[in-house]
Amino acid sequence: MTASTTRRTTAARSRIAAVGAIAVAGALLLTGCGDQTDKGSDSGTKDSTGSAAPLADKLPADIRKAGVIKVGSDIAYPPVEFMQGGKAVGIDPDIAEALGKQLGVKFDFQNGKFDQLIVGLQSGRFNVIMSAMNDTKDRQNGIDSETGKKAGEGIDFVDYFTAGTSILVQKGNPKNIKSLDDLCGQVVALQRGTTSEGIAKAQSKKCTEDGKKAIKLQTYDTDPEALLRLKQGASVADLNDFPVAAYNAKTSGGGKDFEVVGEQIEAGPYGIGVSKKNTQLRDAIQAAVNAIIKNGEYEKILEKWNVTDGAVTEAKINGGS
């Protein structure tokens, strides 16, 4: 996820380049589902205010008729997406709402495990993925990053943000962790199926090649589980997207639980995932992202969450490497 003060690997994500301090309220340990389905109008040509949606005709007919785009998301990743008052909130839901105004549909966030989101997309459970998922060539091509072998047909991405991975440690940095090299022989807790996991495994291999001990990885279904292990002192670090790491450093325990150390690692784009079979939907979303960049809504959302340094100037398709 590399700069200074942002997820996801193989069947995965890195959920940002240097971004400002995160200072928004929300709980660290989150539960629940983001089922907020609103069927909208049959025509799908008007937004929630009743105004004509300028890009509605770009959508596939079935989605335009339903008035809903079903979004697969791991809604436990503040400030990108998290539950608050029974509703999905954060950077991604705010961007999705702005896209919905352009397209004349509602974006219905549905909760799921991160490492199962691509499967859900390809099976038709979701229309798109918005979950701080890194756009990578392996995901585009359906390659298992660990084995290098074909594992599926891959998906397309509409890139809408930039992020890097950060190292989160206990407040006061008791183990004096400054970089990935300091994690050799240490216990590291993180979320399963993320780009962070891939970074940790690559670093562990480097450790052994350098004659040091491998990293002892502990992986969990959700990031809050990994953060709890770090808070308890059962691990020395958690690898996380910078905005998420900074958010938790700012909010957990009133700012007394964690801190971010070192530089961001491997900054790259977040992408909205779309099936390769649905190029019309992909292109409609790309047009909508470009529209909110042009009209200023995009910038206002990033300002709200203090992540303007992660902004892109245009929505590229499959721009990740």
C-alpha positions as CSV (number, residue, x, y, z in Angstrom):
1,M,0.0,0.0,0.0
2,T,4.5,3.8,0.5
3,A,4.8,7.4,1.6
4,S,4.7,8.7,5.1
5,T,1.7,9.1,7.3
6,T,-3.0,3.5,3.7
7,R,-5.8,-3.1,1.9
8,R,-5.3,-5.6,-0.2
9,T,-3.0,-9.9,-2.3
10,T,-3.9,-12.8,-4.5
11,A,-7.6,-13.2,-4.0
12,A,-7.2,-9.9,-2.4
13,R,-6.9,-6.1,-2.0
14,S,-4.3,-3.5,-0.5
15,R,-6.8,-1.3,0.9
16,I,-3.1,5.0,0.1
17,A,-0.1,7.6,-1.0
18,A,0.7,10.1,1.7
19,V,-2.5,11.5,3.1
20,G,-3.5,13.9,5.9
21,A,-4.3,12.9,9.4
22,I,-7.5,11.1,9.9
23,A,-9.8,12.7,12.4
24,V,-13.3,11.2,12.2
25,A,-15.4,9.5,14.8
26,G,-16.2,5.8,14.7
27,A,-15.8,2.5,16.6
28,L,-12.7,0.3,16.1
29,L,-14.4,-3.0,16.5
30,L,-17.4,-3.1,14.1
31,T,-20.1,-5.6,13.4
32,G,-23.2,-5.9,11.2
33,C,-24.2,-5.8,7.6
34,G,-24.7,-2.9,5.2
35,D,-28.0,-4.0,3.8
36,Q,-29.6,-0.7,2.7
37,T,-31.4,-1.8,-0.4
38,D,-33.5,0.8,-2.1
39,K,-35.1,-0.3,-5.3
40,G,-35.4,3.2,-6.7
41,S,-37.6,4.0,-9.6
42,D,-38.2,1.5,-12.4
43,S,-36.8,3.9,-15.0
44,G,-33.5,4.5,-13.1
45,T,-33.3,7.9,-14.8
46,K,-33.7,10.1,-11.8
47,D,-31.5,10.5,-8.7
48,S,-32.8,10.6,-5.1
49,T,-33.7,14.3,-5.5
50,G,-35.9,13.6,-8.6
51,S,-33.5,15.4,-10.9
52,A,-32.6,13.7,-14.2
53,A,-29.5,11.6,-13.8
54,P,-27.1,12.6,-16.7
55,L,-25.5,9.2,-17.2
56,A,-28.4,6.8,-16.6
57,D,-28.6,5.8,-20.2
58,K,-25.0,4.4,-20.0
59,L,-26.1,1.6,-17.6
60,P,-27.1,-1.9,-18.7
61,A,-30.9,-2.1,-19.1
62,D,-31.4,-4.6,-16.2
63,I,-29.6,-2.4,-13.7
64,R,-31.3,0.7,-14.9
65,K,-34.7,-1.0,-14.5
66,A,-33.8,-2.4,-11.0
67,G,-32.5,1.0,-9.9
68,V,-29.8,-0.7,-7.7
69,I,-26.2,-1.6,-8.0
70,K,-25.3,-4.3,-5.5
71,V,-21.9,-3.6,-3.9
72,G,-19.8,-6.3,-2.3
73,S,-17.7,-4.8,0.6
74,D,-15.9,-5.8,3.8
75,I,-17.6,-3.1,5.9
76,A,-15.1,-3.1,8.7
77,Y,-12.3,-0.9,7.4
78,P,-12.7,2.7,8.8
79,P,-12.5,5.2,7.4
80,V,-12.9,3.6,4.0
81,E,-16.1,1.8,4.9
82,F,-17.6,0.9,8.3
83,M,-20.9,0.6,10.1
84,Q,-22.3,3.5,12.1
85,G,-25.9,3.6,13.3
86,G,-26.7,0.5,11.2
87,K,-25.6,2.1,8.1
88,A,-22.4,1.8,5.9
89,V,-20.5,5.0,6.0
90,G,-17.0,6.2,5.0
91,I,-15.1,7.2,1.9
92,D,-16.4,4.4,-0.4
93,P,-20.1,4.9,0.6
94,D,-19.9,8.6,0.1
95,I,-18.3,8.2,-3.4
96,A,-20.9,5.6,-4.2
97,E,-23.7,8.0,-3.3
98,A,-22.2,10.6,-5.6
99,L,-21.9,8.1,-8.4
100,G,-25.5,7.1,-7.9
101,K,-26.6,10.7,-8.5
102,Q,-24.9,10.5,-11.9
103,L,-26.3,7.1,-12.8
104,G,-29.8,7.4,-11.3
105,V,-29.5,4.3,-9.1
106,K,-28.8,3.5,-5.5
107,F,-25.6,1.7,-4.5
108,D,-26.6,-1.0,-2.0
109,F,-23.6,-2.1,0.2
110,Q,-23.7,-5.7,1.2
111,N,-21.2,-7.0,3.8
112,G,-18.9,-9.9,3.1
113,K,-15.4,-11.3,3.9
114,F,-12.8,-9.5,1.9
115,D,-11.2,-12.7,0.4
116,Q,-14.6,-13.8,-0.9
117,L,-15.6,-10.6,-2.6
118,I,-14.2,-11.5,-6.0
119,V,-16.0,-14.9,-5.9
120,G,-19.2,-13.1,-5.0
121,L,-18.8,-10.8,-7.9
122,Q,-18.1,-13.5,-10.4
123,S,-21.1,-15.6,-9.1
124,G,-23.4,-12.6,-9.6
125,R,-24.1,-12.0,-6.0
126,F,-22.7,-8.4,-6.4
127,N,-22.6,-6.1,-9.4
128,V,-19.4,-4.4,-8.2
129,I,-16.8,-4.4,-5.4
130,M,-16.0,-1.3,-3.4
131,S,-13.8,-2.3,-0.5
132,A,-10.5,-0.6,-0.6
133,M,-9.4,-3.2,-3.1
134,N,-6.1,-2.6,-4.8
135,D,-6.1,-2.8,-8.6
136,T,-3.3,-5.3,-9.4
137,K,-2.3,-7.2,-12.6
138,D,-2.8,-10.5,-10.7
139,R,-6.4,-9.6,-9.9
140,Q,-7.0,-8.4,-13.4
141,N,-5.8,-11.7,-14.8
142,G,-7.1,-14.1,-12.1
143,I,-3.6,-15.1,-11.0
144,D,-2.9,-16.5,-7.5
145,S,-0.1,-14.2,-6.4
146,E,1.4,-16.9,-4.2
147,T,1.6,-19.7,-6.8
148,G,1.7,-17.6,-9.9
149,K,-1.0,-19.9,-11.4
150,K,-4.3,-19.1,-13.0
151,A,-7.0,-19.2,-10.4
152,G,-10.0,-17.6,-12.2
153,E,-10.9,-15.3,-15.1
154,G,-10.0,-12.1,-13.3
155,I,-11.9,-8.9,-13.0
156,D,-11.7,-5.3,-14.4
157,F,-11.1,-2.2,-12.2
158,V,-12.2,1.4,-12.4
159,D,-9.4,3.2,-10.5
160,Y,-10.6,6.0,-8.2
161,F,-8.1,6.5,-5.4
162,T,-4.4,5.9,-4.5
163,A,-3.1,4.2,-1.3
164,G,-0.1,2.5,0.3
165,T,0.5,0.2,3.2
166,S,1.6,1.4,6.6
167,I,3.0,-0.3,9.7
168,L,0.9,0.1,12.8
169,V,2.4,-0.6,16.2
170,Q,1.5,-0.2,19.9
171,K,1.7,3.4,21.1
172,G,5.3,4.2,22.2
173,N,6.6,1.6,19.7
174,P,8.0,-0.7,22.5
175,K,9.7,-3.0,20.0
176,N,11.3,-0.2,18.1
177,I,9.9,-1.1,14.7
178,K,10.9,1.3,12.0
179,S,10.6,-0.7,8.8
180,L,9.7,-4.1,7.3
181,D,13.2,-5.3,8.1
182,D,12.5,-5.0,11.8
183,L,9.7,-7.5,11.5
184,C,12.0,-10.5,10.9
185,G,11.4,-13.1,13.6
186,Q,8.5,-11.1,15.0
187,V,4.8,-11.9,15.3
188,V,2.7,-9.8,12.9
189,A,-1.1,-9.9,12.8
190,L,-3.1,-8.8,9.8
191,Q,-6.2,-9.4,7.7
192,R,-6.2,-12.5,5.5
193,G,-6.3,-12.2,1.7
194,T,-5.0,-8.6,1.6
195,T,-2.1,-7.0,-0.2
196,S,-0.7,-6.5,3.2
197,E,-0.5,-10.2,3.7
198,G,1.4,-10.5,0.4
199,I,3.9,-7.8,1.5
200,A,4.4,-9.6,4.8
201,K,5.1,-12.9,3.1
202,A,7.5,-11.4,0.6
203,Q,9.3,-9.7,3.5
204,S,9.4,-12.9,5.4
205,K,11.1,-14.6,2.5
206,K,13.6,-11.8,2.3
207,C,14.3,-12.3,6.0
208,T,15.3,-15.9,5.6
209,E,17.4,-15.1,2.5
210,D,19.3,-12.6,4.6
211,G,19.9,-15.3,7.3
212,K,17.3,-13.9,9.7
213,K,14.2,-15.6,11.1
214,A,11.0,-15.6,9.2
215,I,8.0,-13.4,10.2
216,K,5.5,-15.3,12.3
217,L,2.2,-14.3,10.5
218,Q,-1.1,-14.4,12.2
219,T,-4.0,-13.8,9.8
220,Y,-7.6,-13.1,10.5
221,D,-10.9,-12.7,8.7
222,T,-11.2,-9.0,9.6
223,D,-8.8,-6.2,10.4
224,P,-10.4,-5.4,13.8
225,E,-9.4,-9.0,14.9
226,A,-5.8,-8.3,13.9
227,L,-5.9,-4.9,15.7
228,L,-7.1,-6.5,18.9
229,R,-4.1,-8.9,18.9
230,L,-1.8,-5.9,18.5
231,K,-3.6,-4.0,21.2
232,Q,-3.2,-7.0,23.5
233,G,0.5,-7.3,22.8
234,A,0.2,-10.7,21.1
235,S,1.8,-9.2,18.0
236,V,4.3,-6.4,17.4
237,A,2.6,-4.9,14.3
238,D,-0.3,-4.8,11.9
239,L,0.2,-3.9,8.2
240,N,-2.6,-1.8,6.9
241,D,-3.6,0.8,4.3
242,F,-2.4,4.2,5.4
243,P,-5.8,5.9,5.9
244,V,-6.9,2.9,8.0
245,A,-3.8,2.8,10.0
246,A,-3.8,6.5,10.6
247,Y,-7.5,6.4,11.5
248,N,-7.0,3.7,14.1
249,A,-3.9,5.5,15.5
250,K,-6.1,8.6,15.9
251,T,-9.2,7.0,17.4
252,S,-8.5,3.8,19.2
253,G,-8.3,4.3,22.9
254,G,-8.5,8.0,22.4
255,G,-5.3,7.9,20.4
256,K,-3.4,5.9,23.2
257,D,-3.4,2.4,21.6
258,F,-1.5,2.7,18.3
259,E,0.9,4.7,16.2
260,V,2.1,4.6,12.6
261,V,5.8,4.1,11.9
262,G,8.0,4.2,8.8
263,E,7.1,5.1,5.3
264,Q,4.2,3.9,3.2
265,I,4.9,0.8,1.1
266,E,4.0,0.1,-2.5
267,A,1.4,2.8,-3.1
268,G,-1.1,1.9,-5.8
269,P,-4.6,2.5,-7.0
270,Y,-7.9,1.4,-5.4
271,G,-10.3,0.1,-8.0
272,I,-14.0,-0.5,-8.2
273,G,-14.1,-4.2,-9.3
274,V,-16.4,-5.2,-12.2
275,S,-16.9,-8.5,-14.0
276,K,-15.0,-8.7,-17.3
277,K,-18.3,-9.8,-18.8
278,N,-20.0,-6.5,-17.9
279,T,-18.0,-3.9,-19.8
280,Q,-21.0,-1.6,-20.2
281,L,-21.4,-1.3,-16.4
282,R,-17.6,-0.8,-16.1
283,D,-17.6,2.0,-18.6
284,A,-20.7,3.6,-17.0
285,I,-19.0,3.7,-13.6
286,Q,-15.8,5.1,-15.2
287,A,-17.9,7.9,-16.8
288,A,-19.5,8.6,-13.4
289,V,-16.2,8.8,-11.5
290,N,-14.9,11.2,-14.1
291,A,-18.1,13.3,-13.8
292,I,-17.8,13.7,-10.0
293,I,-14.1,14.5,-10.4
294,K,-15.0,17.2,-12.9
295,N,-17.9,18.7,-10.9
296,G,-16.0,18.8,-7.6
297,E,-18.0,16.3,-5.6
298,Y,-15.1,13.9,-5.5
299,E,-12.8,16.5,-3.9
300,K,-15.4,17.5,-1.3
301,I,-15.7,13.8,-0.2
302,L,-11.9,13.4,0.2
303,E,-11.7,16.7,2.1
304,K,-14.4,15.5,4.4
305,W,-12.3,12.4,5.3
306,N,-8.9,14.2,5.2
307,V,-7.5,12.0,2.4
308,T,-7.1,14.5,-0.4
309,D,-3.5,13.3,-1.1
310,G,-4.9,10.0,-2.4
311,A,-6.9,11.8,-5.1
312,V,-6.7,10.8,-8.8
313,T,-7.3,13.2,-11.6
314,E,-9.1,10.7,-13.9
315,A,-10.6,7.3,-13.6
316,K,-8.4,4.8,-15.4
317,I,-9.4,1.2,-16.3
318,N,-7.0,-1.4,-15.1
319,G,-4.2,1.1,-14.3
320,G,-2.7,-1.1,-11.5
321,S,0.6,-2.9,-11.9
